[in-house]
Amino acid sequence: MTGAGQGVGREIALRLAQHTSGGVAVNDYVLERAQQVAAEIEEAGGRAFAVQADVSDIDSVKEMVIETEAALGTIGVLVNNAGNMGANPNPEVYKPFWETGPAVWNSAIGVNFYGVLNCVSAVVPGLIARNAPGRIITIVSDASRYGDSGLEIYGGAKAGAAGFMRGVARTLGRHQITANNIAIAATETPATAAQMKAAPELLKKALSSYIVRRPGQPVDVANMALFLASDASSWITGQTYPVNGGFTLSL
């Protein structure tokens, strides 16, 4: 479970821990955050392993997988949650993209696209070797489906990850491994809650585009992740599920 030290990732890790006997590997770029969530899981009677890694670095990811499998056994479910503008985003990342260049764009592309490629490529051999049902779940964004002004690079990276997952679904289906995406919209996390409270009128205006007039909560995403990680979703693959209060609709 990548990017699980806070926000949506933390909630998914806690929810999965309630429903698995094998344990949850809690990854974060900041080890202390991962350790805190792992401690929460263990205090609740679950099994957890905290591991630091930068998902945009393939060598770091490979080492994370080795450490995780040594601690918990072969991985059966991978949740790619690490995202946003990168662990250490370039300060110019919010400038118009045509005023910057690859050095800035890679802040978003590295974690949101290459991070998914790196983690899936490192985990797939073990998933296949298990010869048992497996699950790959990637958290993307409605920016990849709707197209947000000012988030062109981020949305493009998320769209790339979603398209990659569809290809993975076709490739791995014969191994009983499913691959699905969860596309989320405005979600209230510790990182965004202060912004929402500081600008209530802007939040109200933004939520006017949502059928369900409230920001998402991490538990909304965690519930979908739990479903896609479970046997209940065994005949579902290659899909993108919007968990977004009706911000965008799918056929």
Helices and strands as residue ranges (DSSP letters): H 7-17, E 24-28, H 31-43, E 48-52, H 58-72, E 77-80, G 97-99, H 102-109, I 110-114, H 115-130, E 134-141, H 143-146, H 152-172, G 173-175, E 177-184, H 190-198, H 200-207, H 218-229, G 231-233, E 240-243
